[in-house]
Amino acid sequence: MTKNFFYFIIIFFFSHTNIVYSEIVNKITIEGNNRISSETINIFSKVSVNDDLDISNLDLILKNIYSTGFFEDVTLNFENNILSIRVIENPIIQNINYEGIKAEKIKEQILKNVKLRPRSSFNEFSLESDKKEIIKSLREIGYFFSEVEVFKKELEDSKVDINYQIKLGKKAKIKKISFLGNKVFKDNKLKSIILTEEYKFWKFLSARKYLNENLTNIDLRLLTNFYKNKGFYNVNINKTFAKLIDEESFELIYNINSGDKIFFNDLMLELPNDFDKSSFTNLVDLFNEIKGKPYSLFLIEKILNQINQITLDEEFRSINALINEEIFDNKINIKFKVVKNEDFYVEKINIYGNSITKENVIRNQFFIDEGDPYNEILKNKTINEIKNLNFFKQVTADVVNGTNEKFKIININVEEKATGEISAAAGVGTNGNSVGFAVKENNFLGNGIGLNSSITLATDSITGIFSVTNPNFLNSDKSINTTIEATEIDKFSEYGYKTSRTGFSFGTNFEFYDDLWLGLGNSNYYQNIETDSTASASQQKQKGDYWDSYLKLDFDFDKRNQKFQTTSGYRSFFSTDIPVVSDTYSLINTYNYQFYTELYEENITTLGFYLNTVNSLSNENVKLSERIFLPSSKLRGFVVGGVGPKDGADFVGGNYASSINLISTLPKLLPNLQNTDLSVFVDAANIWGVDYDSSLNDSNKIRSSFGIALDWLTPIGPLNFSLSQPITKALTDQTESFRFNLGTTF
């Protein structure tokens, strides 16, 4: 009994056990290949003579050969120590035709991500994948109604042609943009944040009116950053979706849940033991200053930049700053932890994908370079600077190990995008009408050089400008610019004179100190003044030709939290034009100060001060074109150009002008009008001085007004109007209770 049971166990074990025998490969034979050599197929298989081979290895060999995409079928046989590989090769693609697409720009878009190319191997899987990529690429540029069919034509010698028949259809228009949910802000505010815009029949130049998936993804990021900078830390903006309205139009919908506003509470800094804590005193002061303020990505970035700068000054280069955030109720505690990383060095920085932009343009943005100690903060700062160029759709960075454990390699991948713009604009208002056209290129020939040309026609003037800007001349971190311009102001019919000015200027601009920008330049102009018998005697004396050359100095101290839609901080700007060669040697000075604050939730209050002077250093009379007029935004309630000294019926401007302006938004009024914002203002200004005729009244008197302003995002374009009541004025001033301006782009 026991013996029988023992035999049963042995028989059961061997009958249910797969024994894998390993054999030596003595020979490899390859059959069926015509174009691809046997040696190459052998390399693909990753097996060699004298290798140990068992049955389980055959699947891996099959996968290795199939993964090349060169073969339609592969069979293996391993007998008597001989490995036989039999293949059927995929045909070669001779031509790929894209019927239905004439524009090269569209063809470039759809070719970016397709895998199959002429003279490459054909396979059905890649063909289907490419068809989906083409449909996706067309949708990304607005062709949501496109249809794609693909046909394969077999040729002799195992070759094929591929024909895509593409019906583009009409571009998908954005008829309406809607913001739903707990969005807090009005629609007109949110529309000013995003790039996408609603379709209007006159917007024949703008491409933003079409449904574009890439653009809506950028919109999501812009909206998210906007909310977080306003304190809405937990904002949730769901993926946008488009609702079909008619045969060719969509409604673009953004679902927004702002969440509660979060305020900074305790901000702490944790440093390594060998760091000098006294170096971070200013940072601790900043923590105390912002405690209780709404959460802001801008302030977080400002703190990280300060940490970065201090640690670099202290020569702690291999560091990283970690952020630990803790939220309770409507407050957030943040700990900034500075950690010293293990010392690594940057062995190499590779840049991929820059088919247009030259590599030196990208490398000029680097804060970390080859041979430097690796620093995570500087790496991230470099990537942000490359993004800020606005030349690329996407910028990513991968850090991989170098040739040994002490080195790192940074691989930067960029995706180019179009950097040229064509725009047109028109405006109508109580101050006159205007129309303009502009062509702009931000990355000329991939050199990072900006070109800008524009022409503007107004009621009594025409201005043309062409400028070239190099933002980083000879890797000096200094921008240089050159401008050619021509202006003509025709007042023959009203006041009997006309002035024309043509010239050029060049200069440089750079950050001289933290947030202090210095501009140096030279401008040179030829000017002609014509008069007729209706002009005043003093104006007729200025008839003739003039040549002027000026040295220009600009000092710009900018402490605003952001340049676009500023909510806090201030900006102080001073400019002076010093005559070098001139008939009148007019010295021109301009000072402008703006202070921004939030008096209560969602309110923005701005206090401004403006001063402008022009005087001749040689005691000559300044030219008509140099005399000062108050900008329209500095004194509402009065006709633009209708205040100050008069020569007969003509307001001739002054030698001096100044203003103080206070404006405060009223976000709680008209909360249900999504495209309307209200504000109140108080203006006080003066314009005085007549150097060419002492008998004229210099009109030295304070003018002031108060009123209410409304900004309305109409279907045509932004409309702003003001209702003003003058408080003080001169007898000769022309008042204007109502003013409006309506503008649009094309």
C-alpha positions in Angstrom: 0.0 0.0 0.0 2.7 2.4 1.0 4.8 1.5 -2.1 1.9 2.0 -4.5 1.1 5.4 -2.9 4.8 6.4 -3.4 4.7 5.5 -7.1 1.4 7.5 -7.5 3.0 10.6 -6.1 6.0 10.3 -8.4 3.7 9.8 -11.5 1.5 12.8 -10.4 4.4 15.1 -9.9 6.0 14.5 -13.3 2.7 14.5 -15.2 1.9 18.1 -13.8 5.3 19.7 -14.0 6.6 21.6 -17.1 10.3 21.1 -17.3 12.0 23.9 -19.3 15.1 22.7 -21.0 17.8 25.2 -22.0 19.8 24.6 -25.1 22.7 26.3 -26.7 22.1 28.2 -30.0 24.5 26.8 -32.5 23.1 28.5 -35.6 20.7 31.3 -36.5 18.9 31.2 -39.9 16.8 34.1 -41.2 14.4 33.8 -44.2 11.9 36.0 -46.0 13.9 39.3 -45.7 14.5 41.3 -48.8 15.3 44.9 -47.8 16.5 44.4 -44.2 19.7 42.5 -43.8 20.0 39.3 -41.8 22.6 41.0 -39.6 20.2 43.8 -38.8 17.4 41.3 -37.9 19.8 39.4 -35.8 20.6 42.6 -33.9 16.8 43.3 -33.5 16.3 39.8 -32.0 19.0 40.4 -29.3 20.1 36.7 -29.5 23.5 35.4 -30.5 25.2 32.1 -31.3 26.3 30.3 -28.1 23.5 31.9 -26.1 21.4 29.7 -23.8 17.9 29.7 -25.1 14.7 28.2 -23.7 11.1 28.3 -24.7 10.3 31.3 -22.5 12.9 33.4 -24.5 11.0 33.0 -27.8 8.2 35.4 -26.8 10.8 38.1 -25.9 12.5 37.6 -29.3 9.2 38.0 -31.1 8.5 41.2 -29.2 11.9 42.6 -30.0 11.5 42.1 -33.7 7.9 43.2 -33.9 8.6 46.4 -31.9 10.8 47.7 -34.8 7.7 48.2 -36.9 9.4 46.7 -40.0 7.6 43.4 -40.2 4.1 42.3 -40.9 4.6 38.7 -39.6 7.4 36.9 -37.7 7.6 33.2 -36.9 10.2 31.4 -34.8 11.4 27.8 -34.7 14.0 26.3 -32.4 15.0 22.7 -33.1 18.3 20.8 -32.9 20.0 23.9 -31.6 19.1 25.9 -34.7 17.0 29.1 -34.3 15.0 29.8 -37.5 13.5 33.2 -37.9 11.1 33.7 -40.8 9.7 37.2 -41.5 7.3 39.0 -43.8 8.4 42.6 -44.3 6.0 45.5 -44.2 5.8 47.4 -47.5 7.7 50.6 -47.9 5.7 53.9 -48.1 6.5 55.6 -51.4 4.3 58.7 -51.2 1.9 60.2 -48.7 -0.6 62.6 -50.2 -2.8 65.0 -48.2 -5.7 66.0 -50.4 -8.0 68.9 -49.4 -5.3 71.0 -47.6 -3.7 73.9 -49.5 -2.3 76.0 -46.7 1.3 75.0 -45.8 0.7 76.2 -42.2 -2.2 73.7 -41.7 -0.1 70.9 -43.3 2.8 71.7 -40.9 0.4 71.4 -38.0 -0.9 68.0 -38.9 2.5 66.6 -39.8 4.1 67.4 -36.4 2.8 64.2 -34.7 2.3 61.7 -37.4 4.6 58.6 -37.4 4.5 57.3 -41.0 6.7 59.1 -43.5 7.7 58.5 -47.1 10.3 55.7 -47.4 9.4 54.4 -43.9 7.9 51.0 -43.3 4.1 50.8 -43.4 1.9 49.2 -40.7 -1.8 49.3 -40.1 -1.6 50.3 -36.5 0.5 53.4 -37.2 -1.9 54.3 -40.0 -4.9 54.3 -37.7 -2.9 56.2 -35.0 -1.9 58.9 -37.6 -5.5 59.4 -38.7 -6.5 60.1 -35.1 -3.5 62.5 -34.7 -4.5 64.4 -37.8 -8.1 64.8 -36.5 -6.8 65.9 -33.2 -4.3 68.4 -34.8 -7.1 69.9 -36.9 -9.3 70.4 -33.8 -6.5 72.1 -32.0 -6.5 74.8 -34.7 -10.3 75.1 -34.8 -11.4 72.6 -37.5 -13.8 70.7 -35.3 -16.0 69.7 -38.2 -13.2 68.1 -40.3 -13.5 64.7 -41.9 -10.6 62.4 -42.6 -10.5 59.3 -44.8 -7.4 57.3 -45.6 -6.7 55.0 -48.5 -3.8 52.6 -49.1 -2.8 51.9 -52.7 -0.5 48.8 -53.2 2.3 49.2 -55.7 4.9 47.0 -57.2 8.1 45.9 -55.3 6.2 45.8 -52.0 5.5 49.5 -51.9 2.4 51.5 -51.1 1.0 55.0 -51.5 -1.1 56.5 -48.7 -3.8 59.0 -49.6 -5.5 61.1 -47.0 -8.7 62.8 -48.2 -9.4 65.6 -45.8 -12.5 67.8 -45.7 -11.7 70.7 -43.4 -15.1 72.1 -43.1 -15.6 75.5 -41.5 -13.7 76.6 -38.5 -15.6 76.3 -35.3 -16.5 79.8 -34.1 -16.9 80.8 -30.5 -20.2 82.5 -30.4 -20.5 82.9 -26.7 -18.2 82.6 -23.6 -19.9 81.8 -20.4 -18.6 81.5 -16.8 -20.8 79.4 -14.5 -20.7 78.6 -10.8 -19.4 80.4 -7.8 -17.2 82.7 -9.8 -17.2 85.9 -7.6 -15.9 88.1 -10.4 -18.0 89.5 -13.2 -17.8 88.1 -16.7 -16.1 91.2 -18.2 -13.3 90.8 -15.7 -12.8 87.1 -16.5 -13.0 87.7 -20.2 -10.1 90.2 -19.9 -8.0 87.5 -18.3 -8.4 84.8 -21.0 -7.0 84.9 -24.5 -10.0 83.4 -26.2 -12.6 85.8 -27.5 -16.1 85.8 -28.9 -16.6 85.7 -32.7 -17.7 89.0 -34.4 -18.0 89.4 -38.1 -15.6 92.3 -38.2 -12.8 90.4 -36.4 -11.3 89.2 -39.6 -7.7 89.2 -38.4 -8.0 87.6 -35.0 -7.5 83.8 -34.7 -8.7 83.7 -31.1 -12.3 83.7 -32.1 -12.1 80.1 -33.2 -12.3 77.1 -30.9 -8.8 76.0 -30.1 -8.0 73.4 -27.5 -4.5 74.7 -26.9 -5.8 78.2 -26.3 -8.5 77.0 -23.8 -5.8 75.1 -21.9 -3.9 78.3 -21.5 -7.1 80.1 -20.5 -7.5 77.5 -17.7 -4.0 78.3 -16.4 -4.5 82.1 -16.6 -7.8 81.9 -14.7 -6.4 79.6 -12.1 -3.5 81.9 -11.4 -5.8 84.9 -11.4 -8.0 83.4 -8.7 -5.0 82.2 -6.6 -3.5 85.7 -6.8 -6.8 87.0 -5.4 -6.6 84.7 -2.4 -8.8 81.8 -3.7 -6.3 79.1 -2.9 -8.8 76.2 -3.4 -10.2 77.4 -6.7 -11.4 74.6 -8.9 -11.9 75.3 -12.6 -13.3 72.3 -14.3 -12.1 71.4 -17.8 -13.9 73.7 -20.2 -16.4 72.3 -22.6 -18.0 73.6 -25.8 -21.7 73.3 -26.4 -22.7 73.3 -30.1 -25.1 76.2 -30.7 -25.6 75.9 -34.5 -23.9 74.3 -37.5 -20.6 76.1 -37.0 -20.7 77.8 -33.6 -20.0 76.8 -30.0 -20.6 78.2 -26.6 -17.4 77.9 -24.6 -18.2 77.3 -20.9 -15.9 77.6 -17.9 -17.2 76.0 -14.7 -15.7 77.8 -11.7 -15.9 77.1 -8.0 -13.8 79.8 -6.4 -14.1 78.4 -2.8 -13.5 80.6 0.2 -10.9 83.3 0.2 -7.8 82.2 2.2 -5.6 84.6 4.1 -1.9 84.3 5.1 -1.5 83.4 8.8 1.8 82.3 10.2 4.8 82.2 7.8 7.9 80.4 9.1 11.4 79.8 7.8 13.4 76.7 8.6 17.1 76.9 7.8 20.0 74.5 8.0 22.1 74.9 11.1 25.1 76.4 9.3 23.1 79.2 7.7 23.4 82.8 9.1 19.9 83.6 10.2 20.7 87.3 10.4 20.9 87.3 6.6 17.2 86.5 6.4 15.9 89.4 8.7 14.3 91.2 5.8 12.5 88.1 4.8 11.0 87.7 8.3 9.9 91.3 8.1 8.1 90.5 4.9 6.4 87.6 6.6 5.0 90.0 9.3 4.0 92.5 6.6 1.9 90.1 4.6 0.3 88.3 7.5 -3.5 88.8 7.3 -3.4 89.5 3.5 -5.1 87.3 1.0 -3.1 84.4 -0.3 -1.2 85.3 -3.5 1.0 83.2 -5.8 2.8 86.4 -6.6 3.9 86.8 -2.9 4.9 83.2 -2.7 7.1 83.7 -5.8 8.5 86.9 -4.2 9.5 85.0 -1.0 11.1 82.2 -3.0 13.1 84.7 -5.1 14.4 86.3 -1.9 15.3 83.0 -0.4 17.1 82.1 -3.6 19.0 85.4 -3.8 20.1 85.3 -0.1 21.3 81.7 -0.3 23.3 82.5 -3.5 24.8 85.5 -1.9 25.9 83.3 1.0 27.3 80.8 -1.6 25.0 78.0 -0.6 24.4 76.9 -4.2 23.2 73.2 -3.9 20.0 74.1 -2.1 16.2 73.7 -2.6 13.3 75.4 -0.9 10.4 73.2 0.1 6.9 74.6 1.0 4.7 73.0 3.6 1.1 74.5 3.6 -1.5 73.9 6.3 -5.0 75.3 6.0 -7.5 75.8 8.8 -10.7 77.7 8.6 -9.9 80.5 6.1 -6.2 80.9 7.0 -3.0 79.2 5.8 0.2 78.6 7.6 3.2 78.2 5.4 6.6 76.8 6.3 9.5 77.5 3.9 12.1 74.9 4.5 15.5 75.5 3.0 17.4 72.2 2.6 21.0 71.6 1.4 21.1 69.0 -1.3 23.9 66.6 -1.9 26.5 68.3 -4.0 25.9 67.6 -7.7 27.3 69.4 -10.7 25.7 70.1 -14.0 27.5 68.0 -16.6 25.5 69.1 -19.6 22.3 71.0 -20.6 20.6 69.8 -23.7 17.9 71.7 -25.6 15.5 69.9 -27.8 12.7 71.0 -30.1 13.9 74.5 -31.0 13.5 74.2 -34.8 13.2 78.1 -35.1 14.6 79.7 -32.1 18.4 79.7 -31.9 20.0 77.9 -29.0 21.9 81.0 -27.8 18.6 82.8 -27.4 17.4 80.1 -25.0 20.7 79.8 -23.2 20.6 83.5 -22.5 17.8 82.9 -20.1 19.8 80.4 -18.0 20.4 81.0 -14.3 22.4 77.7 -14.1 25.0 76.6 -16.6 27.2 73.6 -17.3 29.8 73.2 -14.7 27.8 74.9 -12.0 26.7 73.2 -8.8 23.2 71.8 -9.4 20.5 74.0 -7.8 16.8 73.1 -8.1 15.7 76.7 -7.5 17.9 78.1 -10.3 16.8 75.3 -12.6 13.1 76.2 -12.1 13.9 79.9 -12.5 15.6 79.1 -15.8 12.5 77.2 -17.1 10.2 80.1 -16.0 12.5 82.6 -17.9 12.3 80.5 -21.0 8.5 80.4 -20.7 8.4 84.1 -20.3 10.0 84.6 -23.7 6.5 83.6 -25.1 8.1 81.8 -28.0 7.0 78.3 -27.1 3.8 76.4 -26.5 5.4 74.2 -23.9 8.6 74.1 -22.0 9.6 71.1 -19.8 12.8 69.9 -18.2 14.0 66.5 -17.2 17.0 65.9 -14.9 18.9 62.6 -15.4 22.1 61.1 -14.0 25.3 62.1 -15.6 28.4 60.0 -16.4 29.0 59.5 -12.7 27.2 59.9 -9.4 28.3 63.5 -8.9 26.9 64.8 -12.2 23.5 65.7 -13.5 22.3 66.3 -17.1 19.4 68.7 -17.7 17.3 68.0 -20.8 15.1 71.0 -21.8 12.3 70.3 -24.3 10.5 73.2 -26.0 7.7 73.3 -28.6 7.8 76.2 -30.9 4.7 78.4 -31.7 3.8 81.2 -34.0 5.3 84.5 -32.8 3.9 86.9 -35.4 0.8 89.0 -34.9 -1.4 91.1 -37.3 -3.9 93.4 -35.6 -6.2 96.2 -36.5 -8.2 98.5 -34.2 -10.7 101.3 -34.4 -12.1 103.8 -32.0 -14.8 106.4 -31.8 -15.5 108.9 -29.1 -16.1 112.5 -28.1 -12.3 113.1 -28.5 -12.4 112.1 -32.2 -12.1 108.9 -34.2 -9.1 106.7 -35.0 -8.2 103.6 -36.8 -4.9 101.6 -36.6 -3.1 98.7 -38.2 -0.1 96.8 -36.8 2.2 94.0 -37.7 4.4 92.5 -35.0 7.0 89.7 -34.9 8.5 88.7 -31.5 11.2 86.3 -32.6 12.5 87.5 -35.9 14.5 84.7 -37.7 14.7 82.9 -34.3 17.1 85.5 -32.9 14.7 86.7 -30.2 14.5 90.1 -31.8 11.2 91.9 -31.8 9.9 93.9 -34.8 6.9 96.2 -34.6 5.3 98.4 -37.2 2.1 100.3 -36.9 0.1 103.1 -38.5 -2.6 105.1 -36.8 -5.0 107.5 -38.4 -6.9 110.0 -36.2 -9.2 112.9 -36.9 -6.4 115.4 -37.5 -3.2 113.3 -37.4 -1.4 110.3 -38.9 1.4 108.4 -37.2 3.7 105.6 -38.5 6.2 103.7 -36.4 8.7 100.9 -37.1 10.8 99.6 -34.2 13.4 96.9 -33.6 14.2 95.5 -30.1 16.9 93.1 -29.0 16.1 92.2 -25.4 19.5 90.8 -24.7 22.2 92.5 -26.8 25.4 90.6 -26.9 24.4 88.5 -23.9 24.6 91.7 -21.7 21.2 91.5 -20.1 20.5 94.9 -21.6 17.9 95.5 -24.3 18.6 97.8 -27.2 16.0 99.4 -29.4 15.8 101.4 -32.6 12.7 103.3 -33.8 11.8 105.2 -37.0 8.7 107.3 -36.9 6.8 109.9 -38.8 3.9 112.1 -37.5 1.8 114.7 -39.1 -0.7 116.9 -37.3 -2.9 119.0 -39.6 -4.8 121.9 -38.0 -4.9 124.1 -41.1 -8.7 124.2 -41.3 -9.1 125.1 -37.6 -6.0 127.1 -36.6 -4.0 127.7 -39.7 -0.9 125.5 -39.1 0.4 122.0 -39.8 3.4 120.2 -38.3 5.2 117.2 -39.6 8.0 115.4 -37.8 10.2 112.5 -39.0 13.1 110.9 -37.3 14.7 108.0 -35.5 15.8 107.1 -32.0 17.9 104.4 -30.4 18.6 103.4 -26.8 19.1 100.7 -24.2 17.1 99.6 -21.1 18.3 97.5 -18.2 17.6 96.7 -14.5 20.1 98.9 -12.7 19.1 97.8 -9.2 16.3 95.7 -7.8 13.1 96.9 -9.6 14.9 100.1 -10.8 15.1 100.2 -14.6 17.4 102.7 -16.3 16.9 103.8 -19.9 19.5 105.6 -22.0 18.9 106.8 -25.5 19.2 109.3 -28.3 16.5 110.7 -30.5 16.9 112.8 -33.7 14.0 114.5 -35.6 13.5 116.7 -38.6 10.4 118.9 -38.2 8.6 121.2 -40.6 6.0 123.8 -39.5 3.7 125.3 -42.1 1.3 128.2 -41.5 -1.2 130.3 -43.4 -2.8 133.7 -42.9 -5.3 132.4 -40.3 -2.6 131.4 -37.9 -1.6 133.8 -35.1 1.4 136.1 -35.6 3.4 134.2 -33.0 2.6 130.9 -34.7 3.6 132.3 -38.1 7.0 133.3 -36.6 7.7 129.5 -36.0 7.2 128.6 -39.6 10.2 126.7 -41.0 12.4 123.7 -40.7 14.0 122.4 -37.5 16.5 119.7 -36.6 16.7 118.4 -33.0 18.8 115.8 -31.3 18.1 114.7 -27.7 19.8 112.6 -25.0 17.0 110.7 -23.3 17.2 109.4 -19.7 14.5 107.2 -18.1 14.3 106.1 -14.4 11.5 103.5 -13.7 11.1 102.2 -10.2 8.4 99.6 -10.4 7.0 98.0 -7.2 3.7 96.9 -8.6 2.5 93.4 -7.8 1.9 92.8 -11.5 2.1 94.9 -14.6 -1.3 93.8 -15.9 -4.4 94.6 -13.8 -2.3 95.9 -10.9 -4.0 95.7 -7.5 -1.2 96.8 -5.1 2.2 98.5 -5.0 3.4 101.6 -6.8 5.3 102.8 -9.8 7.5 105.9 -10.0 8.7 107.0 -13.5 10.8 110.0 -14.4 12.0 110.9 -18.0 14.1 113.7 -19.2 15.0 114.8 -22.8 18.2 116.8 -22.8 18.8 118.8 -26.0 22.2 118.2 -27.7 21.7 119.8 -31.1 18.6 122.0 -31.5 17.3 125.4 -32.6 15.3 125.9 -29.5 17.2 123.7 -27.0 14.0 122.6 -25.2 14.5 120.6 -22.0 11.5 118.2 -21.5 10.8 116.6 -18.1 8.1 114.1 -17.2 7.2 112.5 -13.9 4.4 110.0 -13.3 3.6 108.3 -10.0 0.9 105.6 -9.5 -0.1 104.0 -6.2 -2.5 101.0 -6.0 -4.3 99.6 -3.0 -7.4 97.6 -2.0 -9.5 99.5 0.5 -12.0 96.6 0.8 -12.7 93.3 -0.9 -12.4 93.4 -4.7 -11.9 97.2 -4.6 -9.0 98.8 -6.4 -8.1 102.4 -5.6 -5.5 104.3 -7.5 -3.8 107.6 -6.6 -1.8 109.2 -9.3 0.5 112.3 -9.6 1.6 113.7 -13.0 4.1 116.5 -13.8 5.3 117.7 -17.3 7.5 120.7 -18.1 9.2 122.1 -21.2 11.5 125.1 -21.3 14.2 126.4 -23.6 17.8 126.3 -22.1 18.7 129.1 -24.6 15.7 131.3 -23.7 14.1 130.6 -27.1 10.4 129.9 -27.6 9.6 126.2 -27.6 8.1 124.9 -30.8 4.3 124.4 -31.2 4.8 120.6 -31.3 6.7 120.6 -28.0 4.1 122.5 -26.0 2.3 120.5 -23.4 -1.4 119.3 -23.4 -3.0 117.4 -20.6 -3.7 113.7 -21.5 -7.4 112.9 -21.6 -7.1 110.6 -18.5 -5.7 113.3 -16.3 -8.7 115.7 -16.4 -12.2 114.5 -17.0 -15.1 117.0 -17.2 -13.2 119.2 -19.7 -12.7 119.0 -23.4 -9.4 117.4 -24.4 -7.1 120.2 -25.6 -9.7 122.7 -24.4 -8.0 124.0 -21.3 -5.0 126.2 -20.6 -3.5 129.2 -22.5 -5.2 130.5 -25.6 -3.8 132.4 -28.6 -6.9 133.8 -30.2 -9.3 130.9 -30.6 -6.6 128.3 -30.4 -5.7 126.5 -27.2 -1.9 126.4 -27.6 -0.9 124.3 -24.6 1.5 125.3 -21.9 5.0 125.1 -20.7 3.9 123.3 -17.5 1.2 120.7 -16.6 0.4 118.8 -13.5 -2.4 116.6 -12.1 -3.6 114.6 -9.1 -6.0 111.8 -9.8 -8.0 109.5 -7.5 -10.1 106.7 -8.8 -11.8 103.9 -6.8 -13.8 101.0 -8.2 -17.3 100.1 -6.9 -17.4 96.3 -7.2 -20.6 95.9 -5.1 -22.7 98.1 -7.3 -24.7 96.5 -10.2 -23.5 93.0 -9.2 -25.9 91.4 -11.7 -24.5 93.3 -14.7 -21.8 90.9 -15.7 -20.1 93.1 -18.3 -20.2 96.4 -16.4 -17.8 98.0 -13.9 -18.4 101.3 -12.1 -15.9 103.6 -10.4 -15.8 107.1 -8.9 -13.0 109.6 -9.5 -11.7 113.0 -8.5 -9.4 114.9 -10.9 -7.4 118.1 -10.2 -5.0 119.5 -12.8 -3.4 122.7 -14.1 -1.7 123.7 -17.4 0.0 127.0 -17.7 2.8 129.0 -19.1 3.3 130.9 -22.5 6.9 131.6 -23.3 6.5 133.0 -26.8 4.1 135.9 -25.9 4.1 137.6 -22.5 0.8 139.4 -23.4 -1.2 136.2 -23.4 -2.8 134.9 -20.2 -0.8 132.0 -18.9 -4.0 130.4 -17.5 -2.4 129.4 -14.2 -5.4 128.0 -12.3 -6.4 124.7 -10.7 -9.1 122.8 -12.7 -10.9 120.1 -10.8 -13.8 117.7 -11.3 -15.5 114.6 -9.8 -17.7 112.0 -11.4 -18.5 108.4 -12.1 -17.1 106.2 -14.8 -18.5 103.1 -16.4 -16.6 100.4 -18.3 -18.9 98.2 -20.4 -17.8 95.2 -22.4 -20.3 95.6 -25.3 -20.7 93.1 -28.2 -18.8 95.5 -30.4 -15.9 96.1 -28.0 -15.0 97.9 -24.7 -17.0 101.1 -24.1 -16.0 103.5 -21.4 -17.8 106.7 -20.6 -17.7 109.2 -17.7 -20.2 111.6 -16.3 -18.3 114.5 -14.7 -19.1 117.7 -12.9 -16.4 120.4 -12.9 -15.7 122.0 -9.5 -13.2 124.7 -10.4 -12.1 126.1 -13.8 -10.8 129.1 -15.7 -13.1 131.3 -17.7 -11.8 130.2 -21.0 -11.9 126.5 -20.3 -14.3 124.3 -22.3 -16.2 121.8 -20.1 -17.5 118.4 -21.1 -19.9 116.6 -18.8 -20.1 113.5 -20.8 -17.3 111.6 -22.5 -17.2 108.2 -24.2 -14.8 106.0 -26.1 -15.6 102.8 -27.9 -12.9 100.6 -29.3 -12.6 97.3 -31.0 -10.1 95.0 -32.6 -10.2 92.9 -35.8 
